[in-house]
Amino acid sequence: MRGDGWPLARFWLSVFLLLLSGCSETDPDVLPPSPLSFEELKQRVSRIRGLPFEHEISLETRPTETIQAVLEKSLGEEYRKENLQQQERVYARLGLLPEATDLAKALLELRLFHQGVYDSRGKTILLPKGPLKTGLIFLGASSVPEDITKQFLLIHALSYILQEQHFRWEEKIRNRNTEDSGLTLRALKKGDAVLVALEHLMGDPKENRQKIVNGVKTLSRLPAQIDRELPHLPELLRQKEGFQFVQGSEFVSWAYFLKGWEGVNALFRHPPLSTEQILHPEKYYLKRDDPVRITPWALIQRLSGKKIMEETLGEFLILTLLSRSLSKGEAMQAAAGWAGDSLLAFQQGEELVLGWVTAWDDREEAGEFYRGFRTALERRHGVPLGPSQTGADTLTTSPSSRRSLLLQIRDNFVFFLDGIPPPRSVEIADDLWNDLETGVESEPFELAKRSRQTRPAGR
């Protein structure tokens, strides 16, 4: 942990000031609420959410070394060390992480910074011994009392505990088998907690529901604050944190605006299935657009060796990947229209081979990604991709190139192969389409079926 104070407190202070600033823009009389005792705060959060605590919650102070040990144990239970190491290699090869990233260390520091306040059983909240050192001048506020900072931190922890007690949310996150679906549930988790904090600040939701929804917009400034606080962590982790708070809150605010906390609870019973739906709430609430499930049987059969990863990246991680080589506008245009993807990684002797099939809403959207990803690959690797002998829609690096890459478009699908030189790479690409299995994952949601109201005003 860094030596310049308790970073989690400083982070929550920045979130608090962002939300307070947003509320003040819509209501200049909004002031920080008077601090409540822990018992009063529990009752307040339970009343806001309309959910009782199923068992007693205790608040304890522990040395930071103890909190770190709890987080290390939790991280070890959630991720096997071998799995993290494989993810490091694959994501570095793809371009999502820098080479030689220690992902376990980075994740631990991020959790110390941001999530080290409640145990996985949902019965205890842990705070560090000693004063919470805020020490942050932000958004024109010279200081916020420590008790207010602590109260805001506890609101989020209590919200997470209610999620765990009523919806077994941490278990559901662990059981999601792709990066995209897990990140989707984490965004729902964070968005819910932000809305609880906003209602706590604003008071009566009957009078202030629209102001609470408007207050979510102020979080758009949070990613820049995360970058300033954690510049040494991989950009991927910083981007994911910003996504969970900003887009997660935006997504939850739709359900809150339409049906209040009843609508938010419905989200936890029938959650979104992809980061695409978090990024584009209308694809969940108005016209449901569920992801395509892709199984490339021919690719699995042709790529011999040990399979070390089978993953779905999703629209947000694709956007993050493209943003490393393209402008923000170019990356957003190339990532829009995502419908599904399947990333496979194989260890063949000393070589790592990646095969990645992406599905898009139509041929035009597939073409946007095909062209954008080609540009990103050429800029990142410094090697050109040119048409193969089989046609202009199949691009490869030359056989003498230091990287063996293939990029192919077929209807509304794009295939990327990294690690096998032509002509074998072209043969594998041709075989891929003969046995490509696709299907749609779907789960009904009552708001999507019953409500056709417009999206929240002020967006």
C-alpha positions in Angstrom: 0.0 0.0 0.0 1.2 3.5 -0.7 2.6 5.5 2.1 0.7 8.8 1.6 -2.4 8.1 3.7 -5.4 5.7 3.4 -6.1 5.8 -0.4 -9.6 4.4 -0.1 -10.7 7.3 2.0 -9.3 9.8 -0.5 -11.1 8.0 -3.3 -14.5 8.0 -1.6 -14.0 11.7 -0.8 -13.6 12.4 -4.5 -16.7 10.5 -5.3 -18.6 12.3 -2.5 -17.5 15.6 -3.7 -18.5 14.7 -7.3 -21.9 13.7 -6.2 -22.4 16.6 -3.9 -21.3 19.0 -6.7 -23.8 17.4 -9.0 -26.6 17.7 -6.5 -25.7 21.3 -5.8 -26.0 22.1 -9.5 -29.6 21.0 -9.5 -30.4 22.2 -5.9 -28.1 24.8 -4.4 -29.5 24.2 -0.9 -28.1 20.6 -0.8 -25.6 20.3 2.0 -23.7 17.2 3.4 -26.1 15.3 5.7 -25.5 15.3 9.4 -23.4 12.3 10.4 -25.4 9.4 11.7 -24.3 6.6 14.1 -23.6 3.3 12.5 -26.9 1.9 13.7 -28.8 4.9 12.3 -26.9 4.6 9.0 -27.8 0.9 8.7 -31.5 1.8 9.2 -31.2 4.6 6.7 -29.7 2.4 4.0 -32.2 -0.4 4.6 -35.1 2.1 4.4 -33.8 3.6 1.2 -33.4 0.2 -0.5 -36.6 -1.3 0.9 -34.5 -4.3 2.0 -33.9 -5.5 5.6 -30.6 -6.7 6.8 -30.9 -10.4 7.3 -28.5 -10.6 10.2 -26.4 -8.2 12.3 -23.6 -6.2 10.7 -20.6 -5.2 12.9 -18.2 -2.4 12.3 -14.6 -3.1 13.4 -11.3 -1.3 13.1 -8.1 -3.3 12.2 -4.5 -2.5 11.2 -4.1 -2.0 7.5 -1.9 -5.2 7.5 -4.9 -7.2 8.7 -7.1 -5.7 6.0 -4.5 -6.5 3.4 -4.4 -10.1 4.5 -8.2 -10.4 4.2 -8.0 -9.0 0.7 -5.2 -11.3 -0.3 -7.2 -14.3 0.9 -10.3 -13.1 -1.0 -8.3 -12.6 -4.1 -6.8 -16.0 -3.9 -10.2 -17.6 -3.5 -11.6 -15.7 -6.5 -8.6 -16.2 -8.9 -6.2 -19.1 -9.1 -2.6 -17.8 -9.4 -2.2 -19.8 -12.6 -5.3 -18.3 -14.2 -4.1 -14.8 -13.5 -0.7 -15.5 -15.0 -2.3 -16.9 -18.1 -4.6 -13.8 -18.4 -1.5 -11.6 -18.1 0.1 -13.4 -21.1 -3.0 -13.4 -23.3 -4.0 -9.8 -22.5 -0.4 -8.6 -23.1 -0.3 -10.5 -26.4 -3.6 -9.0 -27.5 -2.6 -5.5 -26.3 -4.9 -5.0 -23.3 -2.0 -5.1 -20.7 1.6 -4.0 -20.8 4.2 -6.8 -21.0 5.4 -8.2 -17.6 2.3 -7.0 -15.7 1.9 -8.5 -12.3 -1.8 -8.7 -12.4 -2.2 -10.2 -8.9 -0.2 -7.4 -7.3 -2.1 -4.7 -9.3 -5.5 -6.2 -8.3 -4.6 -6.3 -4.7 -3.5 -2.7 -4.7 -6.7 -1.7 -6.4 -8.8 -3.5 -3.8 -6.8 -1.9 -1.0 -7.5 1.4 -2.6 -11.1 0.8 -3.3 -12.9 -2.2 -1.9 -11.3 -3.2 1.4 -14.2 -2.4 3.7 -16.4 -5.5 4.1 -15.8 -9.3 4.3 -17.1 -11.8 1.8 -19.6 -13.2 4.4 -21.4 -9.9 4.5 -21.3 -9.7 8.3 -18.4 -7.3 9.1 -17.2 -4.0 7.8 -13.5 -3.4 8.4 -12.0 0.1 8.7 -8.3 1.0 9.2 -7.2 2.1 12.6 -6.4 5.7 13.0 -7.9 8.7 11.3 -9.0 8.6 7.7 -6.6 11.0 6.0 -8.6 12.7 3.3 -6.0 15.4 2.2 -7.7 16.1 -1.1 -8.7 19.5 -2.5 -11.2 18.7 -5.2 -14.0 20.5 -7.0 -13.4 23.7 -5.0 -13.9 22.1 -1.6 -11.0 22.7 0.7 -12.0 19.9 3.2 -14.7 17.6 4.2 -15.0 16.4 7.8 -13.7 12.9 8.4 -17.0 11.7 9.8 -18.7 12.6 6.5 -16.1 10.8 4.5 -16.5 7.7 6.7 -20.3 7.9 6.4 -20.1 7.9 2.6 -17.8 5.0 2.6 -20.1 3.0 4.9 -23.1 3.7 2.8 -21.4 1.9 -0.1 -20.3 -1.0 2.1 -23.8 -1.5 3.5 -25.3 -1.4 0.0 -22.9 -4.2 -1.1 -23.9 -6.2 2.0 -27.6 -5.9 1.2 -26.8 -7.1 -2.3 -25.0 -10.1 -0.9 -27.7 -11.0 1.6 -30.7 -10.7 -0.7 -29.2 -11.6 -4.1 -26.0 -13.5 -3.3 -24.3 -11.1 -5.6 -20.6 -11.9 -5.0 -21.4 -15.6 -5.7 -23.1 -14.7 -8.9 -20.1 -12.6 -10.0 -17.7 -15.5 -9.3 -19.9 -17.8 -11.2 -20.0 -15.7 -14.4 -17.6 -17.5 -16.7 -16.5 -14.6 -18.9 -14.7 -11.3 -18.4 -17.6 -9.4 -20.0 -20.4 -10.9 -17.9 -18.5 -10.5 -14.7 -17.7 -6.9 -15.4 -21.4 -6.4 -16.2 -22.5 -7.6 -12.8 -19.8 -5.5 -11.0 -21.1 -2.4 -12.8 -24.6 -3.1 -11.5 -23.2 -3.5 -8.0 -21.4 -0.2 -8.1 -24.3 1.6 -9.8 -26.7 0.5 -7.1 -24.5 1.8 -4.3 -24.1 5.2 -6.0 -27.8 5.6 -6.3 -28.2 4.8 -2.6 -25.7 7.5 -1.7 -27.4 10.0 -3.9 -30.8 9.4 -2.4 -29.2 9.7 1.1 -27.8 13.1 0.0 -31.0 14.4 -1.7 -33.7 13.1 0.6 -37.3 12.4 -0.4 -37.1 10.5 -3.7 -40.7 11.4 -4.6 -39.6 15.0 -5.0 -36.1 14.5 -6.1 -36.0 11.4 -8.3 -35.1 13.3 -11.4 -32.5 15.4 -9.5 -31.0 12.1 -8.3 -30.8 10.8 -11.8 -29.3 14.0 -13.0 -26.7 13.8 -10.2 -25.3 10.6 -11.8 -24.0 12.6 -14.7 -21.4 14.3 -12.6 -19.6 11.0 -12.3 -18.3 11.4 -15.8 -15.4 13.3 -14.2 -14.5 10.3 -12.0 -12.2 8.4 -14.5 -9.8 11.3 -14.7 -9.6 11.3 -10.9 -8.9 7.6 -10.9 -6.1 8.2 -13.4 -4.6 10.9 -11.2 -4.8 8.7 -8.1 -3.5 5.5 -9.6 -1.3 6.3 -12.6 1.0 3.4 -11.9 -1.7 0.8 -12.3 -2.4 -0.7 -15.7 -4.7 1.4 -17.8 -7.1 -1.6 -18.2 -7.8 -1.7 -14.5 -8.3 2.0 -14.3 -10.7 2.0 -17.2 -12.7 -0.9 -15.7 -13.1 1.0 -12.4 -14.4 4.1 -14.2 -16.8 2.0 -16.3 -18.2 0.3 -13.2 -19.0 3.6 -11.5 -19.9 5.8 -14.4 -21.7 3.5 -16.8 -22.9 1.3 -14.0 -24.7 4.2 -12.4 -26.1 5.5 -15.7 -27.5 2.0 -16.3 -29.1 1.6 -12.9 -30.6 5.1 -13.0 -32.8 4.0 -15.9 -34.5 1.3 -13.7 -34.6 3.8 -10.8 -36.2 6.5 -12.9 -38.8 4.1 -14.4 -39.8 2.1 -11.3 -37.8 3.3 -8.3 -36.1 0.7 -6.1 -38.6 -2.0 -7.3 -37.0 -1.6 -10.7 -33.5 -1.8 -9.3 -34.3 -5.0 -7.4 -35.6 -6.4 -10.7 -32.2 -5.8 -12.2 -30.6 -8.0 -9.6 -33.1 -10.7 -10.2 -32.7 -10.5 -14.0 -29.4 -8.8 -14.6 -28.0 -7.6 -18.0 -25.9 -10.0 -19.9 -23.2 -7.8 -21.4 -21.2 -4.6 -21.1 -22.9 -3.6 -24.4 -26.2 -3.4 -22.5 -24.5 -1.3 -19.8 -23.0 1.1 -22.3 -26.3 1.3 -24.3 -29.1 0.9 -21.8 -31.7 1.1 -24.5 -30.5 -2.3 -25.7 -31.7 -3.7 -22.4 -34.8 -1.6 -21.4 -36.3 -0.7 -24.7 -35.3 -3.1 -27.5 -33.6 -6.0 -25.9 -30.3 -6.9 -27.7 -28.7 -10.0 -26.0 -25.3 -11.2 -26.9 -24.6 -13.9 -29.5 -22.9 -17.1 -28.1 -20.1 -18.3 -30.4 -18.5 -21.7 -30.5 -15.8 -22.1 -33.2 -15.5 -25.9 -33.3 -13.2 -26.0 -36.3 -10.8 -23.6 -34.5 -10.8 -25.7 -31.4 -10.0 -28.8 -33.4 -7.3 -27.2 -35.7 -5.4 -25.4 -33.0 -3.6 -28.2 -31.2 -1.9 -27.7 -27.9 -3.1 -26.8 -24.4 -6.1 -24.4 -24.3 -5.2 -21.9 -21.6 -8.1 -19.4 -22.1 -11.6 -19.3 -23.5 -13.1 -15.8 -23.0 -15.6 -13.3 -24.1 -14.2 -9.7 -24.1 -17.4 -7.8 -24.8 -17.9 -4.3 -26.2 -16.2 -2.4 -23.3 -12.9 -4.3 -23.4 -12.9 -4.1 -27.2 -13.4 -0.4 -26.9 -10.5 -0.2 -24.4 -8.3 -2.3 -26.6 -8.9 -0.2 -29.7 -8.4 3.0 -27.7 -4.8 2.2 -27.2 -4.1 2.7 -30.9 -7.0 4.7 -32.2 -8.6 8.0 -31.3 -11.6 7.9 -28.9 -14.0 8.6 -31.8 -12.4 6.0 -34.0 -12.5 3.4 -31.2 -16.1 4.0 -30.4 -17.1 3.8 -34.0 -15.2 0.5 -34.5 -16.6 -1.1 -31.3 -20.2 -0.1 -31.8 -22.5 -2.8 -33.1 -20.8 -5.6 -31.1 -23.0 -8.7 -30.9 -20.7 -11.3 -29.3 -17.2 -12.7 -29.4 -15.1 -15.7 -28.5 -11.4 -15.5 -27.7 -9.3 -18.7 -27.5 -5.7 -19.0 -26.5 -3.5 -22.1 -27.0 0.0 -22.9 -25.8 1.8 -24.7 -28.7 5.2 -25.6 -27.4 6.9 -22.3 -26.7 4.4 -20.3 -28.8 1.1 -18.7 -27.8 -1.6 -18.7 -30.4 -4.7 -16.6 -30.3 -7.9 -17.1 -32.2 -10.7 -14.6 -31.9 -14.1 -14.6 -33.5 -16.3 -11.5 -33.2 -19.9 -11.1 -34.3 -21.5 -7.8 -35.2 -25.0 -6.5 -35.8 -24.6 -6.5 -39.6 -22.0 -6.5 -42.3 -21.6 -2.7 -42.1 -20.8 -2.8 -38.4 -18.4 -5.8 -39.0 -16.7 -3.7 -41.6 -16.2 -0.8 -39.2 -14.4 -3.1 -36.7 -12.5 -4.9 -39.5 -11.0 -1.6 -40.7 -10.5 -0.1 -37.3 -8.8 -3.2 -35.9 -6.6 -3.5 -39.0 -5.4 0.1 -38.3 -4.9 -0.7 -34.6 -2.8 -3.8 -35.4 -0.6 -2.1 -38.0 0.1 0.8 -35.6 0.8 -1.4 -32.7 3.0 -3.9 -34.4 4.5 -1.8 -37.1 3.8 -4.4 -39.8 1.4 -4.1 -42.7 -1.5 -6.4 -43.4 -2.2 -7.1 -47.1 -4.7 -9.2 -49.1 -4.0 -12.9 -49.3 -4.3 -15.0 -52.4 -7.8 -16.1 -51.3 -9.3 -12.6 -51.6 -9.3 -9.0 -50.4 -11.4 -9.8 -47.3 -8.6 -11.9 -45.8 -5.5 -9.9 -44.7 -2.2 -11.4 -43.6 1.3 -10.3 -42.7 4.0 -11.5 -45.1 5.5 -15.0 -44.3 8.8 -13.2 -43.5 7.2 -10.8 -41.0 8.2 -10.9 -37.3 4.5 -11.3 -36.4 2.1 -13.8 -38.0 -1.3 -12.1 -38.1 -4.5 -12.8 -40.0 -7.7 -10.7 -40.2 -10.7 -11.9 -42.1 -14.3 -10.6 -42.5 -17.2 -12.9 -43.5 -20.7 -11.4 -43.5 -21.2 -10.0 -40.0 -18.2 -11.9 -38.5 -14.6 -11.0 -38.1 -11.8 -13.5 -37.4 -8.4 -12.7 -36.0 -5.6 -15.2 -35.8 -2.2 -14.5 -34.1 0.7 -16.8 -34.1 0.4 -19.0 -37.2 2.0 -18.0 -40.5 0.4 -18.3 -43.9 -0.6 -20.4 -45.8 -1.7 -22.5 -42.8 -3.4 -19.5 -41.2 -5.5 -19.1 -44.3 -6.5 -22.7 -44.3 -7.6 -22.5 -40.7 -9.6 -19.4 -41.5 -11.4 -21.1 -44.4 -12.3 -24.1 -42.2 -13.6 -21.9 -39.4 -16.9 -21.1 -41.2 -17.8 -24.7 -41.9 -18.6 -25.5 -38.3 -19.3 -22.2 -36.5 -22.0 -22.6 -33.9 -23.9 -19.5 -32.8 -26.9 -18.9 -30.5 -28.5 -16.1 -28.5 -28.4 -15.9 -24.7 -31.6 -14.4 -23.4 -33.2 -13.7 -20.0 -36.5 -11.8 -19.7 -36.7 -8.6 -17.7 -40.1 -7.1 -16.6 -39.1 -3.5 -17.3 -38.0 -4.4 -20.8 -41.3 -6.2 -21.5 -43.8 -4.0 -19.7 -42.4 -0.4 -20.1 -41.9 1.5 -23.2 -41.3 4.9 -21.6 -38.6 7.1 -22.9 -35.2 7.1 -21.2 -34.6 9.3 -18.2 -34.8 13.0 -18.9 -31.6 15.1 -18.8 -29.4 12.4 -20.3 
